[in-house]
Amino acid sequence: QVQPVESGGGLVQAGGSLRLSCAVSGRTFSSYVINWFRQAPGKQRELVAAITNDGSTNYADSVKGRFTISRDNAKNTVYLQMNSLKPEDTGVYYCKAVAGRGAGYDYWGQGTQVTVSS
């Protein structure tokens, strides 16, 4: 049983910051790959950032230099620090835990809304 729960979203002005959290109730959290996705209204869901079990990270070009993904295995939590936010960062942010190979091992949270005003 793997269940991600996102928190930390809200309303912020352009140039501001937010930190999202993804708490994952799993037996072997330290082995999971964690992805952050986002989806704006009427647009395709996109991968924002990812972190592997060994701490390697990857970012979408649109957020490089502004967002930082990290994990605290002792707390079973992954964070997405978002700085210098832009209106185009607005959307629902979803955390996905990957507990193994194949889609059957993907576990999605319910999402948290991020709104960046101009």
C-alpha positions in Angstrom: 0.0 0.0 0.0 1.5 3.3 -1.2 -0.4 6.5 -0.8 1.1 9.9 -1.6 -0.5 13.0 0.0 0.4 16.4 -1.3 0.2 19.7 0.7 1.6 23.2 0.6 -0.2 24.7 -2.4 -1.9 28.1 -2.3 -2.1 31.5 -3.9 1.1 33.5 -4.4 2.1 36.5 -6.4 4.5 36.3 -9.3 8.1 36.2 -7.9 7.0 34.5 -4.7 7.8 31.1 -3.4 6.0 28.0 -2.2 7.2 24.7 -0.8 5.1 21.6 -1.7 5.3 18.4 0.4 4.5 14.9 -0.6 4.2 12.5 2.3 4.1 8.8 1.2 2.8 6.1 3.4 4.8 3.2 2.0 6.8 0.4 3.4 10.0 1.1 1.5 9.8 4.8 0.8 13.6 5.1 0.5 13.5 2.9 -2.6 10.8 4.9 -4.5 11.3 7.2 -7.4 9.2 10.3 -6.8 7.9 12.6 -9.5 6.1 15.9 -9.4 3.7 16.6 -12.2 1.5 19.6 -12.9 -1.6 20.3 -15.0 -3.0 23.6 -15.9 -6.7 23.9 -16.9 -7.2 22.7 -20.4 -3.6 21.7 -20.8 -1.5 18.5 -20.9 -0.1 17.2 -17.6 3.6 17.6 -17.6 6.5 16.3 -15.6 8.1 19.0 -13.5 10.8 17.3 -11.4 11.9 13.8 -10.3 14.1 12.3 -7.7 15.5 8.8 -7.5 16.2 6.5 -4.6 19.8 7.6 -4.6 19.0 11.3 -4.7 19.6 12.0 -8.4 17.3 14.7 -9.7 15.8 15.9 -13.0 13.9 19.0 -14.0 11.8 20.3 -16.8 13.6 23.0 -18.7 10.9 25.5 -17.7 11.7 25.2 -14.0 15.4 24.7 -13.9 17.1 27.1 -11.6 13.9 28.0 -9.9 12.6 24.7 -8.5 14.4 22.2 -6.2 13.2 18.7 -5.4 14.6 16.9 -2.4 13.7 14.0 -0.1 13.9 13.2 3.5 13.7 9.4 3.9 13.4 9.6 7.7 10.2 11.5 7.2 8.9 9.6 4.2 8.5 13.0 2.5 9.6 14.7 -0.7 9.7 18.4 -1.1 9.4 20.7 -4.1 10.8 24.2 -3.3 9.4 26.6 -5.9 11.0 30.0 -6.2 10.6 32.9 -8.6 7.1 31.7 -9.4 5.5 32.8 -12.7 1.8 32.8 -13.7 2.6 29.9 -16.1 3.4 27.8 -13.1 -0.2 27.8 -12.1 -1.9 24.4 -12.0 -2.6 21.4 -9.9 0.6 19.7 -8.7 0.5 15.9 -8.3 3.0 13.7 -6.6 3.6 10.2 -8.1 5.5 7.5 -6.3 7.0 4.8 -8.4 7.5 1.7 -6.4 8.5 -0.6 -9.2 8.6 -1.1 -12.9 5.4 -0.7 -14.9 2.3 1.4 -14.6 0.9 -0.9 -12.0 3.5 0.4 -9.5 2.7 4.1 -10.0 0.8 5.7 -7.1 -0.7 9.2 -7.5 -1.8 11.7 -4.9 -4.9 13.8 -5.2 -3.0 17.0 -6.0 -2.6 20.4 -4.5 -3.5 23.7 -6.3 -0.9 26.3 -7.0 -2.1 29.7 -8.3 0.4 32.4 -9.3 -1.1 35.8 -9.9 0.5 38.4 -12.1 
